[in-house]
Amino acid sequence: FAGDAKAGEDVFKKCKSCHAITAPDGTEVVKGGKVGPNLYGVVGRQIGTAEGFKYGEGTIAAGADGTKWDEAMIAAYVVDPTKWIEEKTGDDKLKSKMTFKLAKGGEDVAAYLASVAPA
Ligand code: HEM
């Protein structure tokens, strides 16, 4: 995978208004907002399954087959989350609650997210 985790750490500044990165032991890797789910360990996690977060129906539908996020999927998702959910589910009425779109740096931020995960 082509992303640069170090560059992605900087890109994540655009995400933290809505997303925190909090380890299971409570360590705040990145202090962030609660509008979106905790992104600690999101790479390898089933879509729509962060504990305690109330997902929209589109994201729940996208994860219903058990698909787990990988870096390439996250890089594509952040460009246009609703479009990604529509394509994944094949249902153009479903959307993501994430309205933010990242113009560039998706591969880097995906690589960064892969680096903040259980060892
Ligand atoms: C969901 C990444 C910026 C709000 C997600 C998910 C990922 C992600 C991977 C799916 C998580 C899961 O399935 O558990 C990112 C990245 C960002 C970013 C890398 C920056 C580049 C933002 C911003 C907001 C936001 C700025 C708020 C304005 C949300 C919400 C969801 C979400 C509300 C839940 C979607 C739903 O339930 O349909 N994000 N995000 N995100 N994000 Fe973001």
Backbone and ligand atoms as CSV (ligand in chain L), in Angstrom:
chain,resi,resn,atom,element,x,y,z
A,1,PHE,N,N,0.839,-1.207,0.000
A,1,PHE,CA,C,0.000,0.000,0.000
A,1,PHE,C,C,0.871,1.253,0.000
A,2,ALA,N,N,0.487,2.272,-0.782
A,2,ALA,CA,C,1.380,3.384,-1.101
A,2,ALA,C,C,1.383,4.545,-0.097
A,3,GLY,N,N,0.515,4.510,0.877
A,3,GLY,CA,C,0.404,5.659,1.769
A,3,GLY,C,C,1.602,5.876,2.682
A,4,ASP,N,N,1.793,7.132,3.088
A,4,ASP,CA,C,2.881,7.534,3.975
A,4,ASP,C,C,2.272,7.919,5.334
A,5,ALA,N,N,2.486,7.048,6.327
A,5,ALA,CA,C,1.842,7.240,7.631
A,5,ALA,C,C,2.246,8.555,8.286
A,6,LYS,N,N,3.484,8.963,8.069
A,6,LYS,CA,C,3.959,10.188,8.699
A,6,LYS,C,C,3.239,11.424,8.119
A,7,ALA,N,N,3.111,11.436,6.812
A,7,ALA,CA,C,2.340,12.515,6.177
A,7,ALA,C,C,0.874,12.439,6.590
A,8,GLY,N,N,0.393,11.218,6.758
A,8,GLY,CA,C,-1.011,11.011,7.114
A,8,GLY,C,C,-1.362,11.520,8.497
A,9,GLU,N,N,-0.382,11.546,9.382
A,9,GLU,CA,C,-0.613,12.086,10.723
A,9,GLU,C,C,-1.017,13.555,10.621
A,10,ASP,N,N,-0.391,14.251,9.698
A,10,ASP,CA,C,-0.717,15.658,9.460
A,10,ASP,C,C,-2.105,15.805,8.819
A,11,VAL,N,N,-2.391,14.934,7.866
A,11,VAL,CA,C,-3.718,14.955,7.222
A,11,VAL,C,C,-4.819,14.746,8.262
A,12,PHE,N,N,-4.530,13.938,9.275
A,12,PHE,CA,C,-5.562,13.618,10.272
A,12,PHE,C,C,-6.053,14.848,11.026
A,13,LYS,N,N,-5.300,15.948,10.981
A,13,LYS,CA,C,-5.770,17.203,11.595
A,13,LYS,C,C,-7.123,17.622,11.028
A,14,LYS,N,N,-7.383,17.224,9.775
A,14,LYS,CA,C,-8.673,17.559,9.148
A,14,LYS,C,C,-9.800,16.656,9.643
A,15,CYS,N,N,-9.465,15.601,10.322
A,15,CYS,CA,C,-10.453,14.602,10.739
A,15,CYS,C,C,-10.831,14.743,12.205
A,16,LYS,N,N,-9.926,15.351,12.985
A,16,LYS,CA,C,-10.099,15.243,14.434
A,16,LYS,C,C,-11.194,16.139,15.006
A,17,SER,N,N,-11.748,17.055,14.214
A,17,SER,CA,C,-12.921,17.772,14.712
A,17,SER,C,C,-14.063,16.781,14.964
A,18,CYS,N,N,-14.068,15.685,14.244
A,18,CYS,CA,C,-15.155,14.694,14.353
A,18,CYS,C,C,-14.717,13.346,14.917
A,19,HIS,N,N,-13.440,13.020,14.793
A,19,HIS,CA,C,-12.966,11.687,15.199
A,19,HIS,C,C,-11.837,11.760,16.222
A,20,ALA,N,N,-11.988,11.046,17.306
A,20,ALA,CA,C,-10.884,10.820,18.238
A,20,ALA,C,C,-10.210,9.493,17.891
A,21,ILE,N,N,-8.994,9.321,18.397
A,21,ILE,CA,C,-8.312,8.023,18.337
A,21,ILE,C,C,-7.975,7.657,19.777
A,22,THR,N,N,-8.743,6.749,20.333
A,22,THR,CA,C,-8.623,6.389,21.748
A,22,THR,C,C,-8.403,4.884,21.873
A,23,ALA,N,N,-7.298,4.498,22.501
A,23,ALA,CA,C,-6.995,3.076,22.686
A,23,ALA,C,C,-7.947,2.467,23.715
A,24,PRO,N,N,-8.076,1.135,23.706
A,24,PRO,CA,C,-8.984,0.462,24.644
A,24,PRO,C,C,-8.660,0.748,26.113
A,25,ASP,N,N,-7.399,1.031,26.413
A,25,ASP,CA,C,-7.039,1.350,27.802
A,25,ASP,C,C,-7.303,2.815,28.146
A,26,GLY,N,N,-7.903,3.561,27.214
A,26,GLY,CA,C,-8.265,4.951,27.470
A,26,GLY,C,C,-7.229,5.961,27.008
A,27,THR,N,N,-6.063,5.487,26.557
A,27,THR,CA,C,-5.045,6.409,26.069
A,27,THR,C,C,-5.562,7.194,24.864
A,28,GLU,N,N,-5.489,8.513,24.968
A,28,GLU,CA,C,-5.944,9.356,23.862
A,28,GLU,C,C,-4.791,9.618,22.914
A,29,VAL,N,N,-4.707,8.817,21.860
A,29,VAL,CA,C,-3.659,8.989,20.850
A,29,VAL,C,C,-3.874,10.334,20.162
A,30,VAL,N,N,-5.119,10.615,19.809
A,30,VAL,CA,C,-5.511,11.931,19.309
A,30,VAL,C,C,-6.813,12.315,20.002
A,31,LYS,N,N,-6.781,13.449,20.670
A,31,LYS,CA,C,-8.007,13.994,21.255
A,31,LYS,C,C,-8.850,14.538,20.116
A,32,GLY,N,N,-10.086,14.135,20.026
A,32,GLY,CA,C,-10.903,14.602,18.906
A,32,GLY,C,C,-12.365,14.665,19.273
A,33,GLY,N,N,-13.162,15.023,18.275
A,33,GLY,CA,C,-14.598,15.173,18.467
A,33,GLY,C,C,-15.309,13.839,18.548
A,34,LYS,N,N,-16.580,13.938,18.861
A,34,LYS,CA,C,-17.391,12.727,19.039
A,34,LYS,C,C,-18.500,12.618,17.982
A,35,VAL,N,N,-18.450,13.497,16.987
A,35,VAL,CA,C,-19.447,13.450,15.906
A,35,VAL,C,C,-19.300,12.140,15.118
A,36,GLY,N,N,-18.080,11.678,14.981
A,36,GLY,CA,C,-17.792,10.436,14.268
A,36,GLY,C,C,-17.238,9.390,15.227
A,37,PRO,N,N,-17.153,8.129,14.764
A,37,PRO,CA,C,-16.659,7.039,15.612
A,37,PRO,C,C,-15.168,7.135,15.919
A,38,ASN,N,N,-14.784,6.525,17.035
A,38,ASN,CA,C,-13.375,6.359,17.394
A,38,ASN,C,C,-12.662,5.590,16.278
A,39,LEU,N,N,-11.546,6.118,15.806
A,39,LEU,CA,C,-10.849,5.461,14.691
A,39,LEU,C,C,-9.638,4.643,15.139
A,40,TYR,N,N,-9.493,4.416,16.436
A,40,TYR,CA,C,-8.409,3.519,16.881
A,40,TYR,C,C,-8.680,2.115,16.329
A,41,GLY,N,N,-7.705,1.552,15.620
A,41,GLY,CA,C,-7.861,0.186,15.124
A,41,GLY,C,C,-8.897,0.012,14.031
A,42,VAL,N,N,-9.229,1.102,13.333
A,42,VAL,CA,C,-10.287,0.984,12.313
A,42,VAL,C,C,-9.869,0.077,11.152
A,43,VAL,N,N,-8.571,0.068,10.810
A,43,VAL,CA,C,-8.102,-0.853,9.762
A,43,VAL,C,C,-8.171,-2.279,10.328
A,44,GLY,N,N,-8.952,-3.116,9.689
A,44,GLY,CA,C,-9.166,-4.476,10.183
A,44,GLY,C,C,-10.446,-4.634,10.981
A,45,ARG,N,N,-11.113,-3.523,11.240
A,45,ARG,CA,C,-12.373,-3.566,11.996
A,45,ARG,C,C,-13.552,-3.654,11.022
A,46,GLN,N,N,-14.558,-4.408,11.396
A,46,GLN,CA,C,-15.758,-4.486,10.556
A,46,GLN,C,C,-16.374,-3.102,10.413
A,47,ILE,N,N,-16.805,-2.762,9.210
A,47,ILE,CA,C,-17.449,-1.470,8.929
A,47,ILE,C,C,-18.624,-1.254,9.889
A,48,GLY,N,N,-18.657,-0.068,10.496
A,48,GLY,CA,C,-19.828,0.295,11.300
A,48,GLY,C,C,-19.930,-0.366,12.652
A,49,THR,N,N,-18.805,-0.659,13.290
A,49,THR,CA,C,-18.866,-1.420,14.546
A,49,THR,C,C,-18.053,-0.820,15.699
A,50,ALA,N,N,-17.686,0.465,15.651
A,50,ALA,CA,C,-17.009,1.052,16.815
A,50,ALA,C,C,-17.985,1.051,17.992
A,51,GLU,N,N,-17.470,0.606,19.134
A,51,GLU,CA,C,-18.318,0.483,20.312
A,51,GLU,C,C,-18.931,1.826,20.706
A,52,GLY,N,N,-20.212,1.821,20.967
A,52,GLY,CA,C,-20.878,3.002,21.511
A,52,GLY,C,C,-21.227,4.076,20.497
A,53,PHE,N,N,-20.948,3.846,19.188
A,53,PHE,CA,C,-21.273,4.868,18.193
A,53,PHE,C,C,-22.550,4.499,17.455
A,54,LYS,N,N,-23.408,5.485,17.258
A,54,LYS,CA,C,-24.676,5.261,16.566
A,54,LYS,C,C,-24.510,5.593,15.077
A,55,TYR,N,N,-24.302,4.563,14.282
A,55,TYR,CA,C,-24.084,4.720,12.843
A,55,TYR,C,C,-25.400,4.934,12.093
A,56,GLY,N,N,-25.268,5.529,10.923
A,56,GLY,CA,C,-26.402,5.632,10.017
A,56,GLY,C,C,-26.693,4.285,9.353
A,57,GLU,N,N,-27.883,4.174,8.776
A,57,GLU,CA,C,-28.271,2.879,8.209
A,57,GLU,C,C,-27.423,2.495,6.996
A,58,GLY,N,N,-26.914,3.492,6.262
A,58,GLY,CA,C,-26.077,3.185,5.110
A,58,GLY,C,C,-24.792,2.486,5.514
A,59,THR,N,N,-24.167,2.990,6.554
A,59,THR,CA,C,-22.908,2.399,7.011
A,59,THR,C,C,-23.149,1.020,7.628
A,60,ILE,N,N,-24.247,0.869,8.344
A,60,ILE,CA,C,-24.578,-0.445,8.905
A,60,ILE,C,C,-24.823,-1.449,7.781
A,61,ALA,N,N,-25.524,-1.006,6.737
A,61,ALA,CA,C,-25.781,-1.893,5.595
A,61,ALA,C,C,-24.475,-2.283,4.905
A,62,ALA,N,N,-23.552,-1.320,4.801
A,62,ALA,CA,C,-22.272,-1.598,4.117
A,62,ALA,C,C,-21.441,-2.637,4.871
A,63,GLY,N,N,-21.606,-2.691,6.191
A,63,GLY,CA,C,-20.826,-3.637,6.989
A,63,GLY,C,C,-21.546,-4.937,7.287
A,64,ALA,N,N,-22.791,-5.043,6.851
A,64,ALA,CA,C,-23.628,-6.183,7.243
A,64,ALA,C,C,-23.082,-7.530,6.750
A,65,ASP,N,N,-22.299,-7.505,5.665
A,65,ASP,CA,C,-21.713,-8.761,5.163
A,65,ASP,C,C,-20.397,-9.109,5.855
A,66,GLY,N,N,-20.030,-8.312,6.879
A,66,GLY,CA,C,-18.826,-8.616,7.646
A,66,GLY,C,C,-17.555,-7.977,7.109
A,67,THR,N,N,-17.677,-7.187,6.030
A,67,THR,CA,C,-16.482,-6.564,5.441
A,67,THR,C,C,-15.722,-5.735,6.470
A,68,LYS,N,N,-14.409,-5.915,6.499
A,68,LYS,CA,C,-13.537,-5.142,7.376
A,68,LYS,C,C,-12.791,-4.092,6.564
A,69,TRP,N,N,-12.617,-2.923,7.147
A,69,TRP,CA,C,-11.870,-1.846,6.483
A,69,TRP,C,C,-10.434,-2.271,6.207
A,70,ASP,N,N,-9.959,-2.005,5.001
A,70,ASP,CA,C,-8.524,-2.048,4.750
A,70,ASP,C,C,-8.088,-0.651,4.293
A,71,GLU,N,N,-6.812,-0.473,4.107
A,71,GLU,CA,C,-6.302,0.871,3.808
A,71,GLU,C,C,-6.838,1.409,2.486
A,72,ALA,N,N,-6.897,0.585,1.471
A,72,ALA,CA,C,-7.367,1.043,0.157
A,72,ALA,C,C,-8.835,1.476,0.239
A,73,MET,N,N,-9.621,0.745,1.004
A,73,MET,CA,C,-11.036,1.099,1.155
A,73,MET,C,C,-11.191,2.447,1.846
A,74,ILE,N,N,-10.393,2.688,2.871
A,74,ILE,CA,C,-10.483,3.967,3.590
A,74,ILE,C,C,-10.046,5.112,2.681
A,75,ALA,N,N,-8.975,4.895,1.924
A,75,ALA,CA,C,-8.495,5.936,1.001
A,75,ALA,C,C,-9.586,6.308,0.001
A,76,ALA,N,N,-10.339,5.336,-0.459
A,76,ALA,CA,C,-11.422,5.601,-1.412
A,76,ALA,C,C,-12.633,6.224,-0.715
A,77,TYR,N,N,-12.940,5.722,0.474
A,77,TYR,CA,C,-14.111,6.198,1.235
A,77,TYR,C,C,-14.043,7.698,1.512
A,78,VAL,N,N,-12.882,8.181,1.974
A,78,VAL,CA,C,-12.789,9.572,2.417
A,78,VAL,C,C,-12.913,10.587,1.276
A,79,VAL,N,N,-12.731,10.149,0.049
A,79,VAL,CA,C,-12.899,11.053,-1.098
A,79,VAL,C,C,-14.366,11.475,-1.224
A,80,ASP,N,N,-15.271,10.521,-0.984
A,80,ASP,CA,C,-16.708,10.786,-1.093
A,80,ASP,C,C,-17.458,9.657,-0.371
A,81,PRO,N,N,-17.627,9.815,0.946
A,81,PRO,CA,C,-18.181,8.708,1.741
A,81,PRO,C,C,-19.541,8.208,1.255
A,82,THR,N,N,-20.446,9.105,0.918
A,82,THR,CA,C,-21.772,8.636,0.486
A,82,THR,C,C,-21.689,7.869,-0.825
A,83,LYS,N,N,-20.895,8.361,-1.755
A,83,LYS,CA,C,-20.731,7.644,-3.028
A,83,LYS,C,C,-20.166,6.241,-2.778
A,84,TRP,N,N,-19.219,6.155,-1.842
A,84,TRP,CA,C,-18.603,4.860,-1.539
A,84,TRP,C,C,-19.639,3.892,-0.963
A,85,ILE,N,N,-20.483,4.395,-0.074
A,85,ILE,CA,C,-21.528,3.554,0.537
A,85,ILE,C,C,-22.529,3.098,-0.529
A,86,GLU,N,N,-22.888,4.009,-1.423
A,86,GLU,CA,C,-23.817,3.642,-2.505
A,86,GLU,C,C,-23.227,2.528,-3.360
A,87,GLU,N,N,-21.942,2.658,-3.689
A,87,GLU,CA,C,-21.300,1.659,-4.540
A,87,GLU,C,C,-21.143,0.327,-3.810
A,88,LYS,N,N,-20.798,0.401,-2.533
A,88,LYS,CA,C,-20.585,-0.835,-1.754
A,88,LYS,C,C,-21.890,-1.608,-1.603
A,89,THR,N,N,-22.982,-0.888,-1.369
A,89,THR,CA,C,-24.260,-1.554,-1.106
A,89,THR,C,C,-25.067,-1.771,-2.386
A,90,GLY,N,N,-24.746,-1.029,-3.442
A,90,GLY,CA,C,-25.557,-1.082,-4.652
A,90,GLY,C,C,-26.906,-0.405,-4.496
A,91,ASP,N,N,-27.009,0.455,-3.478
A,91,ASP,CA,C,-28.283,1.139,-3.192
A,91,ASP,C,C,-28.034,2.643,-3.159
A,92,ASP,N,N,-28.540,3.353,-4.174
A,92,ASP,CA,C,-28.236,4.785,-4.264
A,92,ASP,C,C,-29.106,5.636,-3.336
A,93,LYS,N,N,-29.904,5.013,-2.504
A,93,LYS,CA,C,-30.645,5.772,-1.490
A,93,LYS,C,C,-29.915,5.779,-0.151
A,94,LEU,N,N,-28.923,4.928,-0.026
A,94,LEU,CA,C,-28.173,4.896,1.235
A,94,LEU,C,C,-27.057,5.928,1.202
A,95,LYS,N,N,-26.771,6.485,2.385
A,95,LYS,CA,C,-25.681,7.452,2.446
A,95,LYS,C,C,-24.839,7.248,3.690
A,96,SER,N,N,-23.711,7.959,3.716
A,96,SER,CA,C,-22.896,8.011,4.930
A,96,SER,C,C,-23.288,9.250,5.716
A,97,LYS,N,N,-23.258,9.156,7.029
A,97,LYS,CA,C,-23.450,10.336,7.886
A,97,LYS,C,C,-22.228,11.242,7.839
A,98,MET,N,N,-21.130,10.745,7.285
A,98,MET,CA,C,-19.927,11.574,7.159
A,98,MET,C,C,-20.064,12.443,5.919
A,99,THR,N,N,-20.211,13.757,6.123
A,99,THR,CA,C,-20.430,14.687,5.015
A,99,THR,C,C,-19.124,15.272,4.493
A,100,PHE,N,N,-18.055,15.119,5.270
A,100,PHE,CA,C,-16.746,15.654,4.881
A,100,PHE,C,C,-16.167,14.848,3.715
A,101,LYS,N,N,-15.530,15.545,2.773
A,101,LYS,CA,C,-14.825,14.885,1.667
A,101,LYS,C,C,-13.378,15.349,1.651
A,102,LEU,N,N,-12.472,14.422,1.551
A,102,LEU,CA,C,-11.043,14.751,1.527
A,102,LEU,C,C,-10.546,14.783,0.090
A,103,ALA,N,N,-10.034,15.946,-0.332
A,103,ALA,CA,C,-9.602,16.092,-1.727
A,103,ALA,C,C,-8.309,15.335,-2.009
A,104,LYS,N,N,-7.346,15.425,-1.097
A,104,LYS,CA,C,-6.103,14.678,-1.316
A,104,LYS,C,C,-5.481,14.246,0.012
A,105,GLY,N,N,-4.679,13.176,-0.051
A,105,GLY,CA,C,-4.050,12.671,1.175
A,105,GLY,C,C,-4.745,11.441,1.737
A,106,GLY,N,N,-5.689,10.893,1.013
A,106,GLY,CA,C,-6.441,9.738,1.502
A,106,GLY,C,C,-5.575,8.511,1.759
A,107,GLU,N,N,-4.635,8.254,0.867
A,107,GLU,CA,C,-3.766,7.078,1.061
A,107,GLU,C,C,-2.879,7.266,2.278
A,108,ASP,N,N,-2.401,8.507,2.464
A,108,ASP,CA,C,-1.531,8.777,3.609
A,108,ASP,C,C,-2.308,8.641,4.922
A,109,VAL,N,N,-3.515,9.191,4.961
A,109,VAL,CA,C,-4.268,9.121,6.224
A,109,VAL,C,C,-4.675,7.671,6.508
A,110,ALA,N,N,-4.916,6.884,5.471
A,110,ALA,CA,C,-5.228,5.466,5.668
A,110,ALA,C,C,-4.024,4.730,6.259
A,111,ALA,N,N,-2.829,5.043,5.754
A,111,ALA,CA,C,-1.616,4.423,6.287
A,111,ALA,C,C,-1.399,4.839,7.744
A,112,TYR,N,N,-1.686,6.094,8.043
A,112,TYR,CA,C,-1.578,6.559,9.434
A,112,TYR,C,C,-2.551,5.790,10.334
A,113,LEU,N,N,-3.789,5.637,9.874
A,113,LEU,CA,C,-4.787,4.918,10.694
A,113,LEU,C,C,-4.368,3.462,10.915
A,114,ALA,N,N,-3.725,2.867,9.917
A,114,ALA,CA,C,-3.238,1.491,10.090
A,114,ALA,C,C,-2.172,1.427,11.179
A,115,SER,N,N,-1.478,2.542,11.391
A,115,SER,CA,C,-0.381,2.563,12.376
A,115,SER,C,C,-0.886,2.790,13.792
A,116,VAL,N,N,-2.121,3.263,13.941
A,116,VAL,CA,C,-2.689,3.442,15.286
A,116,VAL,C,C,-3.728,2.343,15.525
A,117,ALA,N,N,-3.184,1.210,15.932
A,117,ALA,CA,C,-3.970,-0.010,16.056
A,117,ALA,C,C,-3.253,-0.930,17.035
A,118,PRO,N,N,-3.930,-1.949,17.515
A,118,PRO,CA,C,-3.263,-2.888,18.417
A,118,PRO,C,C,-2.025,-3.494,17.747
A,119,ALA,N,N,-0.986,-3.701,18.523
A,119,ALA,CA,C,0.273,-4.219,17.971
A,119,ALA,C,C,0.113,-5.644,17.451
L,1,HEM,C1,C,-17.178,7.534,9.621
L,1,HEM,C2,C,-12.559,8.365,8.385
L,1,HEM,C3,C,-13.339,13.164,8.665
L,1,HEM,C4,C,-17.745,12.315,10.469
L,1,HEM,C5,C,-15.864,7.349,9.232
L,1,HEM,C6,C,-15.263,6.069,8.936
L,1,HEM,C7,C,-13.974,6.307,8.589
L,1,HEM,C8,C,-13.759,7.726,8.651
L,1,HEM,C9,C,-12.924,5.275,8.185
L,1,HEM,C10,C,-15.944,4.708,9.038
L,1,HEM,C11,C,-15.703,4.209,10.456
L,1,HEM,C12,C,-16.368,2.900,10.853
L,1,HEM,O1,O,-16.939,2.181,10.018
L,1,HEM,O2,O,-16.289,2.586,12.055
L,1,HEM,C13,C,-12.368,9.742,8.370
L,1,HEM,C14,C,-11.122,10.386,7.992
L,1,HEM,C15,C,-11.362,11.734,8.020
L,1,HEM,C16,C,-12.722,11.938,8.466
L,1,HEM,C17,C,-9.842,9.655,7.646
L,1,HEM,C18,C,-10.438,12.870,7.613
L,1,HEM,C19,C,-9.762,12.760,6.422
L,1,HEM,C20,C,-14.586,13.362,9.206
L,1,HEM,C21,C,-15.150,14.650,9.530
L,1,HEM,C22,C,-16.409,14.412,10.025
L,1,HEM,C23,C,-16.612,12.958,10.015
L,1,HEM,C24,C,-14.427,15.989,9.384
L,1,HEM,C25,C,-17.450,15.390,10.510
L,1,HEM,C26,C,-17.694,16.569,9.833
L,1,HEM,C27,C,-17.977,10.948,10.385
L,1,HEM,C28,C,-19.239,10.312,10.755
L,1,HEM,C29,C,-19.071,8.939,10.487
L,1,HEM,C30,C,-17.718,8.766,9.984
L,1,HEM,C31,C,-20.475,11.019,11.313
L,1,HEM,C32,C,-20.131,7.839,10.658
L,1,HEM,C33,C,-20.785,7.550,9.310
L,1,HEM,C34,C,-22.136,6.839,9.385
L,1,HEM,O3,O,-22.564,6.406,10.472
L,1,HEM,O4,O,-22.789,6.730,8.324
L,1,HEM,N1,N,-14.925,8.340,9.036
L,1,HEM,N2,N,-13.301,10.707,8.664
L,1,HEM,N3,N,-15.492,12.357,9.497
L,1,HEM,N4,N,-17.096,9.989,9.923
L,1,HEM,FE1,FE,-15.230,10.355,9.265
